[in-house]
Amino acid sequence: MKNSKLRVCSFNIRYDNILDFGVRSWKCRRNIVVGLLKYHNMDLIGFQEVLKNQLEYLSDYLDEYDYVGVGREDGIDKGEFVPIFYKKDKFILEKWGTFWLSDTPEVKGSIGWDAACVRITTWAKFTLKDVNNSLLFFNTHFDHFGHKAMLNSAYLLLEKVKNIAKDVPVIIVGDFNNTEDSLVYKILTEKAEKDLRITDSKYVSLNGHYGCSFSFHDFNAAKIIYKLSNSKRNKDKKMKYLIDYIFIKNNIKVINHGILPDNCDGIFPSDHMPVICDLEILSNSPD
């Protein structure tokens, strides 16, 4: 029986907003996004807030990867994608799909409960070429406004993970728009039924956590770091800005966990920092 090691990433790259000027603009940031991912040699990447033109750019310049995903508005190419990029030489794509975070998850473009936006999850099942192990990868982006939508999305995601993955090792990444002290996070990790729960990779990493304690910085990372370093309620302040996670379930060992503060001369690749994990997928297939 063989295990397989891989590096995974969750990265909200910020959509290409016409109101973003200068160092916030996608045109200024896009080469930094690509450079960061190549330098850190990610195997599987879950992106959030990706518009079609950004998807095309990433696909062109990350040519060692292939991807799956659809636009959330029409199930084709309209609106934001939450695509999954995977190394072509490392994975065989077995199947993939999308579901909408709503009470009609198979209906394209359906908006859930009190959500402000249409929200989706992209999932894919892979076989790792070197060891013939199976792996499920889910990438999601929860709503930022609707309280009911956030809670119901958490339960829907857990049910989908259980039904699609069953006992196969599964990685769940995304921008959950909720902090560790939120009810959404607690549903995902402790309040749901035991067989539904998922585990935050940060807290089971053999080598602990590296990097920042927060993931969202709105292009104000230096100010946030200053606030944290001078805050008496440091822990509470940290929680406010941590909304991106990598969760795991079923036979996965976490070696390293990090939130990367990478920038080029003060230019950040996004208003979110990428979250990364080095994982070992424990064998789930015979020799």
C-alpha positions as a Python dict, from the first residue, in 0.01 Angstrom:
ca = {
    (1, 'M'): (0, 0, 0),
    (2, 'K'): (137, 341, -99),
    (3, 'N'): (58, 692, 19),
    (4, 'S'): (84, 1011, -185),
    (5, 'K'): (198, 1359, -83),
    (6, 'L'): (65, 1674, -241),
    (7, 'R'): (40, 2048, -188),
    (8, 'V'): (-305, 2208, -205),
    (9, 'C'): (-414, 2570, -205),
    (10, 'S'): (-725, 2780, -151),
    (11, 'F'): (-697, 3124, -308),
    (12, 'N'): (-955, 3401, -353),
    (13, 'I'): (-787, 3608, -624),
    (14, 'R'): (-1042, 3893, -619),
    (15, 'Y'): (-1255, 3943, -926),
    (16, 'D'): (-1145, 4176, -1203),
    (17, 'N'): (-1320, 4488, -1075),
    (18, 'I'): (-1318, 4788, -1312),
    (19, 'L'): (-1310, 5014, -1006),
    (20, 'D'): (-978, 4868, -888),
    (21, 'F'): (-699, 5100, -993),
    (22, 'G'): (-321, 5087, -966),
    (23, 'V'): (-180, 4803, -758),
    (24, 'R'): (-529, 4671, -684),
    (25, 'S'): (-609, 4612, -1050),
    (26, 'W'): (-609, 4262, -1192),
    (27, 'K'): (-372, 4371, -1468),
    (28, 'C'): (-115, 4472, -1206),
    (29, 'R'): (-166, 4164, -987),
    (30, 'R'): (-212, 3879, -1231),
    (31, 'N'): (154, 3798, -1293),
    (32, 'I'): (213, 3790, -916),
    (33, 'V'): (-70, 3539, -874),
    (34, 'V'): (84, 3312, -1137),
    (35, 'G'): (437, 3357, -1001),
    (36, 'L'): (331, 3273, -647),
    (37, 'L'): (158, 2952, -752),
    (38, 'K'): (447, 2838, -969),
    (39, 'Y'): (708, 2917, -703),
    (40, 'H'): (523, 2726, -432),
    (41, 'N'): (452, 2439, -674),
    (42, 'M'): (86, 2376, -590),
    (43, 'D'): (-64, 2046, -703),
    (44, 'L'): (-433, 2127, -652),
    (45, 'I'): (-576, 2479, -637),
    (46, 'G'): (-924, 2599, -553),
    (47, 'F'): (-974, 2956, -675),
    (48, 'Q'): (-1260, 3187, -582),
    (49, 'E'): (-1398, 3504, -748),
    (50, 'V'): (-1267, 3414, -1093),
    (51, 'L'): (-1427, 3583, -1394),
    (52, 'K'): (-1398, 3433, -1742),
    (53, 'N'): (-1113, 3659, -1855),
    (54, 'Q'): (-920, 3574, -1538),
    (55, 'L'): (-985, 3204, -1591),
    (56, 'E'): (-845, 3230, -1943),
    (57, 'Y'): (-536, 3411, -1818),
    (58, 'L'): (-471, 3155, -1547),
    (59, 'S'): (-522, 2869, -1790),
    (60, 'D'): (-281, 3024, -2042),
    (61, 'Y'): (-1, 3093, -1793),
    (62, 'L'): (-48, 2793, -1566),
    (63, 'D'): (-9, 2561, -1861),
    (64, 'E'): (101, 2264, -1652),
    (65, 'Y'): (-253, 2255, -1511),
    (66, 'D'): (-595, 2170, -1643),
    (67, 'Y'): (-915, 2287, -1475),
    (68, 'V'): (-1286, 2226, -1423),
    (69, 'G'): (-1555, 2477, -1334),
    (70, 'V'): (-1847, 2684, -1460),
    (71, 'G'): (-1981, 3036, -1421),
    (72, 'R'): (-2223, 3057, -1134),
    (73, 'E'): (-2491, 3263, -1311),
    (74, 'D'): (-2571, 3024, -1596),
    (75, 'G'): (-2366, 2710, -1541),
    (76, 'I'): (-2153, 2796, -1843),
    (77, 'D'): (-1937, 3107, -1839),
    (78, 'K'): (-2140, 3393, -1691),
    (79, 'G'): (-2044, 3530, -1352),
    (80, 'E'): (-1781, 3412, -1109),
    (81, 'F'): (-1622, 3067, -1125),
    (82, 'V'): (-1488, 2863, -835),
    (83, 'P'): (-1262, 2647, -1053),
    (84, 'I'): (-1035, 2362, -955),
    (85, 'F'): (-690, 2359, -1117),
    (86, 'Y'): (-491, 2036, -1107),
    (87, 'K'): (-150, 1922, -1228),
    (88, 'K'): (-198, 1729, -1550),
    (89, 'D'): (100, 1503, -1488),
    (90, 'K'): (-14, 1407, -1138),
    (91, 'F'): (-389, 1349, -1159),
    (92, 'I'): (-642, 1169, -1373),
    (93, 'L'): (-979, 1345, -1366),
    (94, 'E'): (-1249, 1083, -1313),
    (95, 'K'): (-1557, 1304, -1288),
    (96, 'W'): (-1662, 1647, -1168),
    (97, 'G'): (-1968, 1858, -1106),
    (98, 'T'): (-2119, 2177, -969),
    (99, 'F'): (-2401, 2238, -727),
    (100, 'W'): (-2565, 2563, -632),
    (101, 'L'): (-2585, 2670, -269),
    (102, 'S'): (-2963, 2684, -261),
    (103, 'D'): (-3259, 2461, -181),
    (104, 'T'): (-3250, 2357, -548),
    (105, 'P'): (-2879, 2277, -580),
    (106, 'E'): (-2909, 2121, -927),
    (107, 'V'): (-3084, 2425, -1077),
    (108, 'K'): (-2836, 2645, -1261),
    (109, 'G'): (-2827, 3004, -1139),
    (110, 'S'): (-3049, 2937, -836),
    (111, 'I'): (-2997, 3173, -545),
    (112, 'G'): (-3020, 3038, -194),
    (113, 'W'): (-3242, 3158, 88),
    (114, 'D'): (-3147, 3518, 187),
    (115, 'A'): (-2818, 3524, -5),
    (116, 'A'): (-2702, 3840, -179),
    (117, 'C'): (-2545, 3645, -466),
    (118, 'V'): (-2566, 3320, -653),
    (119, 'R'): (-2317, 3083, -490),
    (120, 'I'): (-2175, 2750, -604),
    (121, 'T'): (-1946, 2462, -516),
    (122, 'T'): (-1726, 2284, -770),
    (123, 'W'): (-1613, 1929, -696),
    (124, 'A'): (-1391, 1678, -872),
    (125, 'K'): (-1282, 1319, -822),
    (126, 'F'): (-923, 1237, -913),
    (127, 'T'): (-697, 936, -929),
    (128, 'L'): (-336, 1004, -838),
    (129, 'K'): (-126, 860, -1116),
    (130, 'D'): (173, 748, -911),
    (131, 'V'): (-14, 541, -654),
    (132, 'N'): (-361, 489, -802),
    (133, 'N'): (-533, 643, -500),
    (134, 'S'): (-867, 822, -525),
    (135, 'L'): (-930, 1173, -395),
    (136, 'L'): (-1225, 1415, -385),
    (137, 'F'): (-1171, 1791, -393),
    (138, 'F'): (-1444, 2047, -317),
    (139, 'N'): (-1407, 2422, -375),
    (140, 'T'): (-1669, 2668, -252),
    (141, 'H'): (-1748, 3032, -181),
    (142, 'F'): (-2020, 3103, 75),
    (143, 'D'): (-2239, 3411, 67),
    (144, 'H'): (-2115, 3719, 252),
    (145, 'F'): (-2453, 3858, 357),
    (146, 'G'): (-2739, 3613, 414),
    (147, 'H'): (-2733, 3449, 757),
    (148, 'K'): (-2975, 3173, 657),
    (149, 'A'): (-2781, 3118, 337),
    (150, 'M'): (-2455, 3074, 528),
    (151, 'L'): (-2602, 2823, 772),
    (152, 'N'): (-2793, 2625, 511),
    (153, 'S'): (-2491, 2625, 280),
    (154, 'A'): (-2285, 2466, 557),
    (155, 'Y'): (-2533, 2181, 602),
    (156, 'L'): (-2577, 2136, 226),
    (157, 'L'): (-2202, 2120, 172),
    (158, 'L'): (-2159, 1858, 445),
    (159, 'E'): (-2437, 1642, 301),
    (160, 'K'): (-2292, 1667, -49),
    (161, 'V'): (-1943, 1579, 73),
    (162, 'K'): (-2077, 1272, 253),
    (163, 'N'): (-2290, 1154, -40),
    (164, 'I'): (-2033, 1217, -314),
    (165, 'A'): (-1712, 1123, -133),
    (166, 'K'): (-1841, 846, 94),
    (167, 'D'): (-1521, 700, 249),
    (168, 'V'): (-1277, 839, -8),
    (169, 'P'): (-1027, 1100, 121),
    (170, 'V'): (-1169, 1447, 64),
    (171, 'I'): (-1032, 1801, 73),
    (172, 'I'): (-1269, 2097, 107),
    (173, 'V'): (-1136, 2447, 41),
    (174, 'G'): (-1284, 2789, 0),
    (175, 'D'): (-1376, 3134, 114),
    (176, 'F'): (-1640, 3067, 377),
    (177, 'N'): (-1696, 3433, 474),
    (178, 'N'): (-1711, 3323, 837),
    (179, 'T'): (-1460, 3330, 1119),
    (180, 'E'): (-1363, 3049, 1356),
    (181, 'D'): (-1597, 3174, 1626),
    (182, 'S'): (-1899, 3174, 1393),
    (183, 'L'): (-2188, 2928, 1399),
    (184, 'V'): (-2108, 2831, 1039),
    (185, 'Y'): (-1756, 2719, 1131),
    (186, 'K'): (-1889, 2532, 1434),
    (187, 'I'): (-2150, 2353, 1222),
    (188, 'L'): (-1879, 2239, 983),
    (189, 'T'): (-1640, 2117, 1250),
    (190, 'E'): (-1837, 2022, 1562),
    (191, 'K'): (-2213, 2086, 1567),
    (192, 'A'): (-2324, 1877, 1270),
    (193, 'E'): (-2375, 1504, 1311),
    (194, 'K'): (-2048, 1325, 1370),
    (195, 'D'): (-2038, 1148, 1034),
    (196, 'L'): (-2086, 1481, 853),
    (197, 'R'): (-1820, 1688, 1027),
    (198, 'I'): (-1500, 1800, 860),
    (199, 'T'): (-1166, 1890, 1018),
    (200, 'D'): (-977, 2218, 990),
    (201, 'S'): (-633, 2119, 860),
    (202, 'K'): (-469, 2398, 1058),
    (203, 'Y'): (-531, 2222, 1388),
    (204, 'V'): (-405, 1879, 1289),
    (205, 'S'): (-90, 1989, 1108),
    (206, 'L'): (211, 1788, 1229),
    (207, 'N'): (438, 2091, 1192),
    (208, 'G'): (187, 2345, 1313),
    (209, 'H'): (91, 2663, 1130),
    (210, 'Y'): (318, 2899, 937),
    (211, 'G'): (255, 3259, 833),
    (212, 'C'): (-27, 3498, 908),
    (213, 'S'): (-314, 3438, 1146),
    (214, 'F'): (-555, 3606, 903),
    (215, 'S'): (-643, 3551, 538),
    (216, 'F'): (-851, 3853, 431),
    (217, 'H'): (-678, 4191, 436),
    (218, 'D'): (-853, 4410, 176),
    (219, 'F'): (-510, 4533, 56),
    (220, 'N'): (-437, 4663, 406),
    (221, 'A'): (-218, 4381, 539),
    (222, 'A'): (38, 4614, 698),
    (223, 'K'): (-231, 4801, 892),
    (224, 'I'): (-387, 4477, 1014),
    (225, 'I'): (-49, 4343, 1127),
    (226, 'Y'): (11, 4667, 1317),
    (227, 'K'): (-330, 4642, 1485),
    (228, 'L'): (-270, 4280, 1581),
    (229, 'S'): (73, 4348, 1725),
    (230, 'N'): (-63, 4629, 1940),
    (231, 'S'): (-393, 4476, 2044),
    (232, 'K'): (-463, 4359, 2397),
    (233, 'R'): (-741, 4139, 2259),
    (234, 'N'): (-513, 3986, 2001),
    (235, 'K'): (-701, 3659, 1959),
    (236, 'D'): (-1034, 3827, 1891),
    (237, 'K'): (-877, 4062, 1639),
    (238, 'K'): (-715, 3774, 1452),
    (239, 'M'): (-1044, 3591, 1416),
    (240, 'K'): (-1204, 3889, 1244),
    (241, 'Y'): (-991, 3845, 933),
    (242, 'L'): (-967, 3465, 902),
    (243, 'I'): (-1233, 3340, 658),
    (244, 'D'): (-1047, 3109, 417),
    (245, 'Y'): (-987, 2745, 509),
    (246, 'I'): (-871, 2403, 400),
    (247, 'F'): (-1073, 2124, 559),
    (248, 'I'): (-1015, 1749, 534),
    (249, 'K'): (-1200, 1424, 590),
    (250, 'N'): (-1120, 1052, 561),
    (251, 'N'): (-764, 922, 577),
    (252, 'I'): (-560, 1235, 519),
    (253, 'K'): (-252, 1337, 717),
    (254, 'V'): (-163, 1707, 735),
    (255, 'I'): (211, 1777, 730),
    (256, 'N'): (221, 2157, 699),
    (257, 'H'): (-32, 2441, 705),
    (258, 'G'): (29, 2801, 612),
    (259, 'I'): (-125, 3134, 516),
    (260, 'L'): (121, 3302, 282),
    (261, 'P'): (189, 3676, 311),
    (262, 'D'): (376, 3679, -22),
    (263, 'N'): (397, 4012, -204),
    (264, 'C'): (623, 4182, -457),
    (265, 'D'): (758, 4513, -323),
    (266, 'G'): (436, 4568, -132),
    (267, 'I'): (203, 4466, -414),
    (268, 'F'): (-19, 4182, -296),
    (269, 'P'): (-161, 3931, -545),
    (270, 'S'): (-509, 3965, -395),
    (271, 'D'): (-708, 4105, -105),
    (272, 'H'): (-696, 3750, 35),
    (273, 'M'): (-386, 3553, 121),
    (274, 'P'): (-358, 3199, -14),
    (275, 'V'): (-399, 2915, 233),
    (276, 'I'): (-180, 2611, 165),
    (277, 'C'): (-136, 2261, 303),
    (278, 'D'): (108, 1979, 249),
    (279, 'L'): (-97, 1663, 278),
    (280, 'E'): (-42, 1290, 267),
    (281, 'I'): (-326, 1093, 116),
    (282, 'L'): (-332, 759, 293),
    (283, 'S'): (-373, 463, 64),
    (284, 'N'): (-730, 366, -24),
    (285, 'S'): (-656, 120, -302),
    (286, 'P'): (-486, -222, -313),
    (287, 'D'): (-130, -266, -440),
}
